[in-house]
């Protein structure tokens, strides 16, 4: 890989939109049939997944009445990603990525069916909730790296930033719709039917995946190295290719310190704001709606010509908004803050992801992106566990606000030490 004379890869090379290029954020869907099938199915399924997320958090709180256990259940769903995403990346590079995603989605459907059956029959205990959350996290450790590295095969590198923005748009549209629907379903039909509807939603993504056809030349990449050598190769590439280490460090810190606001939102809603399941769902929807706005901005512009400055602004805003949120006790203001937090969060995340995608060679894409998954998604259980513990000892405001203060200090250090992160 060619580097500037100082050995540092800048954040600028990806072509910014020109005035003649359409700013329609959905143009990538119209341009690529495979991506359109993937996006429609995935977004529909994610509505069900977010319904399940609300139901799991609320069920954990109802079963235990313990903020720590709410954090532990959330951590159980992501902890396997921390341990197994790098092996999952090796599998993604060694095997047909589309096949890995299809198999994992079928098994996730079975997990949702099990949750529905146990909840419907009144046999869902905290132990079952933890066990099935761990199983879902194990599946995600293999599915997410394969799905992330599949993106470039669906659209090509020239539109990868826009595709990531659209993918984030779908994810966060689901974050808006899922909790809102879940609140209604829980109130009228009971929590078990949120799990049942999630199971049904998996049919959409499975149908979309079944209809995707990839060119023969892009379908499979088979590294001629052992699994252990493959993991070492990915780690060595990251360490030898600035600014990858700092981008992954930012992803790690912002994941660990930012996730408590999501994990502990059921506790904030019920114990601090006096809201029920419907109010909790509304707060989740505010966060998701803000993330949709941020994701659409990325889908339309790819970050724009000033993406480095946008990245820096989003990083500082994320930390500051979380700090303010931890001090506010007015539901309407909390909802507005969550909307702004959603915008900052998705801009920070999407720009890190897009930059990594641009710098990664195809031959080791799955493995390098699995490192990103490991630190960003896999960092969530650390944040969830720590946030739950701090909340149980010192209160939810300290769990969220304390993490935000540390995040702000890290951002100040990172952008001061590596000014090229915000140079373009």
JOVEN-V301962 format. One record per pair of residues at least 24 apart in sequence whose ideal C-beta (glycine too) atoms are under 8 Angstrom apart, sorted by the first residue. I is the first residue (numbers start at 1). J is the second residue. If there is no record, write none. Layout:
i: {I | I}
j: {J | J}
This chain:
i: {1 | 1 | 1 | 7 | 8 | 8 | 8 | 9 | 9 | 9 | 9 | 10 | 10 | 10 | 11 | 11 | 11 | 11 | 11 | 11 | 11 | 11 | 11 | 11 | 12 | 12 | 12 | 12 | 13 | 14 | 14 | 14 | 14 | 14 | 14 | 14 | 15 | 16 | 16 | 16 | 16 | 16 | 16 | 17 | 17 | 17 | 17 | 17 | 23 | 23 | 24 | 25 | 25 | 25 | 25 | 25 | 25 | 25 | 25 | 26 | 26 | 27 | 28 | 28 | 28 | 28 | 28 | 28 | 29 | 31 | 31 | 32 | 32 | 32 | 32 | 34 | 34 | 34 | 34 | 34 | 35 | 35 | 35 | 35 | 35 | 37 | 37 | 37 | 37 | 38 | 38 | 38 | 38 | 38 | 39 | 39 | 39 | 40 | 40 | 41 | 41 | 41 | 41 | 41 | 41 | 42 | 42 | 42 | 42 | 43 | 43 | 43 | 43 | 44 | 44 | 44 | 45 | 45 | 45 | 45 | 45 | 46 | 46 | 46 | 46 | 46 | 46 | 47 | 47 | 47 | 47 | 47 | 47 | 48 | 48 | 48 | 48 | 48 | 48 | 48 | 48 | 49 | 49 | 49 | 49 | 50 | 50 | 50 | 50 | 50 | 50 | 50 | 50 | 51 | 51 | 51 | 51 | 51 | 51 | 51 | 51 | 51 | 52 | 52 | 52 | 52 | 52 | 53 | 53 | 54 | 54 | 54 | 54 | 54 | 54 | 54 | 54 | 54 | 54 | 55 | 55 | 55 | 55 | 55 | 55 | 56 | 56 | 56 | 57 | 57 | 57 | 57 | 58 | 58 | 58 | 58 | 58 | 59 | 59 | 59 | 59 | 60 | 60 | 60 | 61 | 61 | 61 | 63 | 63 | 63 | 64 | 66 | 67 | 67 | 67 | 67 | 67 | 67 | 68 | 68 | 68 | 68 | 69 | 69 | 70 | 70 | 70 | 70 | 70 | 71 | 71 | 71 | 71 | 71 | 71 | 71 | 71 | 71 | 72 | 72 | 72 | 72 | 73 | 73 | 73 | 73 | 74 | 74 | 74 | 74 | 74 | 74 | 74 | 74 | 75 | 75 | 75 | 75 | 75 | 75 | 75 | 76 | 76 | 76 | 76 | 76 | 77 | 77 | 77 | 77 | 77 | 77 | 78 | 78 | 78 | 78 | 78 | 78 | 78 | 79 | 79 | 79 | 79 | 80 | 80 | 80 | 80 | 80 | 81 | 81 | 81 | 81 | 81 | 81 | 81 | 81 | 81 | 81 | 82 | 82 | 82 | 82 | 82 | 83 | 83 | 84 | 84 | 84 | 85 | 85 | 85 | 85 | 85 | 85 | 85 | 85 | 85 | 85 | 86 | 86 | 86 | 86 | 86 | 86 | 87 | 87 | 87 | 87 | 87 | 88 | 88 | 88 | 88 | 88 | 88 | 88 | 88 | 89 | 89 | 89 | 89 | 89 | 89 | 89 | 89 | 89 | 89 | 89 | 90 | 90 | 90 | 90 | 90 | 90 | 90 | 91 | 91 | 91 | 91 | 92 | 92 | 92 | 92 | 92 | 92 | 92 | 92 | 92 | 93 | 93 | 93 | 93 | 93 | 93 | 93 | 93 | 93 | 93 | 94 | 94 | 94 | 94 | 94 | 95 | 95 | 96 | 96 | 97 | 97 | 97 | 97 | 97 | 97 | 98 | 98 | 98 | 98 | 98 | 98 | 98 | 100 | 100 | 100 | 101 | 101 | 101 | 101 | 101 | 102 | 102 | 102 | 104 | 104 | 104 | 104 | 104 | 105 | 105 | 105 | 105 | 105 | 106 | 106 | 107 | 108 | 108 | 108 | 108 | 109 | 109 | 109 | 109 | 111 | 111 | 111 | 112 | 112 | 112 | 112 | 112 | 113 | 115 | 115 | 116 | 116 | 116 | 116 | 116 | 116 | 119 | 119 | 119 | 120 | 120 | 120 | 124 | 140 | 141 | 141 | 144 | 144 | 144 | 145 | 145 | 145 | 145 | 145 | 146 | 148 | 148 | 148 | 148 | 148 | 149 | 149 | 149 | 151 | 152 | 152 | 152 | 153 | 153 | 153 | 154 | 157 | 157 | 160 | 160 | 160 | 161 | 161 | 161 | 161 | 161 | 161 | 161 | 162 | 162 | 162 | 162 | 164 | 164 | 164 | 164 | 164 | 165 | 165 | 165 | 165 | 165 | 165 | 165 | 165 | 165 | 166 | 166 | 168 | 168 | 168 | 168 | 168 | 168 | 168 | 168 | 169 | 169 | 169 | 169 | 171 | 171 | 172 | 172 | 172 | 172 | 172 | 172 | 172 | 172 | 173 | 173 | 174 | 175 | 175 | 175 | 175 | 175 | 175 | 176 | 176 | 176 | 176 | 177 | 177 | 178 | 178 | 179 | 179 | 179 | 179 | 179 | 179 | 180 | 180 | 180 | 182 | 182 | 183 | 183 | 183 | 183 | 183 | 184 | 186 | 187 | 187 | 221 | 221 | 221 | 223 | 223 | 230 | 230 | 231 | 233 | 233 | 234 | 234 | 234 | 234 | 234 | 235 | 237 | 237 | 237 | 238 | 238 | 241 | 243 | 243 | 243 | 243 | 244 | 244 | 244 | 246 | 246 | 246 | 247 | 247 | 247 | 248 | 248 | 248 | 248 | 249 | 250 | 250 | 250 | 250 | 250 | 251 | 251 | 251 | 251 | 251 | 251 | 252 | 252 | 252 | 253 | 253 | 253 | 254 | 254 | 254 | 254 | 254 | 255 | 255 | 255 | 255 | 255 | 255 | 256 | 256 | 256 | 256 | 256 | 256 | 257 | 257 | 257 | 257 | 257 | 257 | 258 | 258 | 258 | 258 | 258 | 258 | 258 | 259 | 259 | 259 | 259 | 259 | 260 | 260 | 260 | 260 | 260 | 260 | 260 | 260 | 260 | 260 | 261 | 261 | 261 | 261 | 261 | 261 | 262 | 263 | 263 | 263 | 263 | 263 | 264 | 264 | 264 | 264 | 264 | 264 | 267 | 267 | 268 | 268 | 268 | 271 | 272 | 272 | 272 | 273 | 273 | 273 | 275 | 279 | 282 | 283 | 283 | 283 | 283 | 286 | 286 | 286 | 286 | 286 | 287 | 287 | 287 | 287 | 288 | 289 | 289 | 290 | 290 | 290 | 290 | 290 | 290 | 290 | 290 | 291 | 291 | 291 | 291 | 292 | 293 | 293 | 293 | 294 | 294 | 294 | 294 | 294 | 294 | 294 | 295 | 295 | 297 | 298 | 298 | 298 | 298 | 298 | 302 | 303 | 303 | 303 | 305 | 306 | 307 | 307 | 308 | 308 | 308 | 308 | 308 | 309 | 310 | 310 | 311 | 311 | 311 | 311 | 311 | 311 | 312 | 312 | 312 | 314 | 314 | 314 | 314 | 314 | 314 | 315 | 315 | 315 | 315 | 315 | 316 | 316 | 317 | 317 | 318 | 318 | 318 | 318 | 319 | 319 | 319 | 319 | 319 | 320 | 320 | 322 | 322 | 322 | 322 | 322 | 323 | 323 | 323 | 323 | 325 | 325 | 325 | 326 | 326 | 326 | 326 | 326 | 326 | 327 | 327 | 349 | 352}
j: {241 | 359 | 361 | 242 | 242 | 243 | 420 | 241 | 242 | 243 | 359 | 420 | 423 | 424 | 243 | 307 | 308 | 311 | 355 | 420 | 421 | 422 | 423 | 424 | 307 | 308 | 423 | 424 | 358 | 161 | 302 | 303 | 307 | 354 | 355 | 358 | 158 | 301 | 302 | 303 | 304 | 305 | 307 | 300 | 301 | 302 | 304 | 305 | 300 | 301 | 300 | 162 | 165 | 166 | 169 | 296 | 297 | 299 | 300 | 166 | 299 | 162 | 155 | 159 | 162 | 163 | 166 | 299 | 166 | 155 | 159 | 154 | 155 | 159 | 163 | 153 | 154 | 212 | 213 | 214 | 151 | 154 | 155 | 163 | 166 | 208 | 209 | 211 | 212 | 150 | 154 | 208 | 209 | 212 | 166 | 167 | 170 | 204 | 208 | 204 | 205 | 206 | 207 | 208 | 209 | 167 | 170 | 205 | 208 | 170 | 171 | 173 | 174 | 201 | 204 | 205 | 105 | 201 | 202 | 204 | 205 | 170 | 171 | 174 | 175 | 178 | 201 | 173 | 174 | 177 | 178 | 181 | 201 | 112 | 178 | 197 | 198 | 199 | 200 | 201 | 202 | 174 | 178 | 198 | 201 | 174 | 175 | 177 | 178 | 179 | 182 | 284 | 288 | 178 | 179 | 181 | 182 | 185 | 194 | 197 | 198 | 201 | 112 | 115 | 194 | 195 | 198 | 178 | 179 | 178 | 179 | 182 | 183 | 186 | 194 | 277 | 280 | 281 | 284 | 119 | 182 | 186 | 191 | 194 | 195 | 115 | 129 | 133 | 263 | 265 | 266 | 280 | 186 | 191 | 266 | 277 | 280 | 119 | 124 | 129 | 191 | 126 | 129 | 266 | 266 | 267 | 270 | 125 | 126 | 129 | 126 | 392 | 264 | 267 | 388 | 391 | 392 | 396 | 388 | 389 | 391 | 392 | 126 | 388 | 263 | 264 | 266 | 267 | 388 | 260 | 263 | 264 | 384 | 385 | 387 | 388 | 389 | 391 | 130 | 384 | 385 | 388 | 126 | 129 | 130 | 133 | 133 | 259 | 262 | 263 | 380 | 381 | 384 | 388 | 263 | 380 | 381 | 382 | 384 | 385 | 388 | 130 | 133 | 134 | 137 | 381 | 133 | 134 | 136 | 137 | 140 | 381 | 137 | 140 | 377 | 378 | 380 | 381 | 384 | 134 | 137 | 378 | 381 | 134 | 137 | 138 | 140 | 141 | 137 | 140 | 141 | 144 | 373 | 374 | 377 | 378 | 380 | 381 | 374 | 378 | 379 | 381 | 382 | 141 | 378 | 138 | 141 | 142 | 141 | 142 | 144 | 145 | 370 | 371 | 373 | 374 | 377 | 378 | 231 | 234 | 367 | 370 | 371 | 374 | 141 | 142 | 227 | 231 | 370 | 141 | 142 | 143 | 144 | 145 | 146 | 370 | 373 | 145 | 149 | 231 | 234 | 366 | 367 | 368 | 369 | 370 | 371 | 373 | 223 | 227 | 230 | 231 | 366 | 367 | 370 | 142 | 145 | 146 | 366 | 142 | 145 | 146 | 149 | 365 | 366 | 367 | 369 | 370 | 149 | 221 | 222 | 223 | 230 | 363 | 364 | 365 | 366 | 367 | 221 | 222 | 223 | 227 | 230 | 146 | 220 | 219 | 220 | 146 | 147 | 149 | 150 | 153 | 366 | 146 | 150 | 153 | 209 | 212 | 214 | 219 | 142 | 143 | 146 | 143 | 146 | 147 | 150 | 209 | 206 | 209 | 210 | 139 | 140 | 142 | 143 | 146 | 143 | 202 | 205 | 206 | 209 | 202 | 206 | 139 | 136 | 139 | 143 | 202 | 199 | 202 | 203 | 206 | 135 | 136 | 139 | 195 | 196 | 198 | 199 | 202 | 199 | 195 | 198 | 192 | 193 | 195 | 196 | 198 | 199 | 191 | 192 | 195 | 192 | 195 | 196 | 192 | 377 | 373 | 378 | 370 | 373 | 377 | 366 | 367 | 369 | 370 | 373 | 366 | 353 | 366 | 369 | 372 | 373 | 365 | 366 | 369 | 357 | 357 | 362 | 365 | 214 | 218 | 219 | 212 | 357 | 358 | 354 | 357 | 358 | 298 | 302 | 303 | 350 | 354 | 357 | 358 | 298 | 299 | 300 | 302 | 298 | 350 | 353 | 354 | 357 | 295 | 296 | 297 | 298 | 299 | 300 | 302 | 350 | 354 | 295 | 299 | 291 | 294 | 295 | 298 | 299 | 346 | 349 | 350 | 292 | 295 | 296 | 299 | 291 | 295 | 288 | 289 | 291 | 292 | 294 | 295 | 342 | 346 | 288 | 292 | 288 | 284 | 285 | 287 | 288 | 291 | 292 | 285 | 288 | 289 | 292 | 285 | 288 | 284 | 288 | 280 | 281 | 282 | 284 | 285 | 288 | 281 | 282 | 285 | 277 | 281 | 277 | 278 | 280 | 281 | 282 | 278 | 277 | 277 | 278 | 362 | 363 | 366 | 363 | 364 | 364 | 367 | 367 | 364 | 367 | 364 | 367 | 368 | 370 | 371 | 371 | 361 | 364 | 368 | 368 | 371 | 359 | 355 | 418 | 420 | 421 | 356 | 359 | 368 | 414 | 418 | 421 | 352 | 355 | 356 | 356 | 371 | 372 | 375 | 414 | 315 | 348 | 352 | 411 | 414 | 349 | 352 | 372 | 375 | 376 | 379 | 375 | 376 | 379 | 406 | 407 | 410 | 315 | 318 | 348 | 349 | 407 | 375 | 376 | 377 | 379 | 380 | 383 | 379 | 380 | 382 | 383 | 386 | 403 | 383 | 403 | 404 | 406 | 407 | 410 | 318 | 322 | 345 | 383 | 403 | 404 | 407 | 379 | 380 | 383 | 384 | 387 | 383 | 384 | 386 | 387 | 388 | 390 | 391 | 399 | 400 | 403 | 287 | 322 | 325 | 338 | 341 | 400 | 287 | 380 | 383 | 384 | 387 | 388 | 387 | 388 | 391 | 396 | 399 | 400 | 391 | 396 | 334 | 396 | 400 | 396 | 329 | 396 | 397 | 329 | 331 | 334 | 331 | 331 | 335 | 331 | 334 | 335 | 338 | 335 | 336 | 338 | 339 | 342 | 338 | 339 | 341 | 342 | 342 | 339 | 342 | 338 | 339 | 340 | 341 | 342 | 343 | 345 | 346 | 342 | 343 | 345 | 346 | 342 | 339 | 342 | 343 | 342 | 343 | 344 | 345 | 346 | 347 | 350 | 346 | 350 | 347 | 346 | 347 | 350 | 351 | 354 | 354 | 350 | 351 | 354 | 424 | 424 | 351 | 424 | 420 | 421 | 422 | 423 | 424 | 422 | 347 | 351 | 347 | 348 | 351 | 352 | 421 | 422 | 415 | 421 | 422 | 343 | 344 | 345 | 347 | 348 | 351 | 344 | 348 | 411 | 414 | 415 | 408 | 411 | 343 | 344 | 344 | 345 | 348 | 407 | 404 | 405 | 407 | 408 | 411 | 404 | 408 | 400 | 401 | 403 | 404 | 407 | 401 | 404 | 405 | 408 | 400 | 401 | 404 | 396 | 397 | 398 | 400 | 401 | 404 | 397 | 401 | 376 | 376}
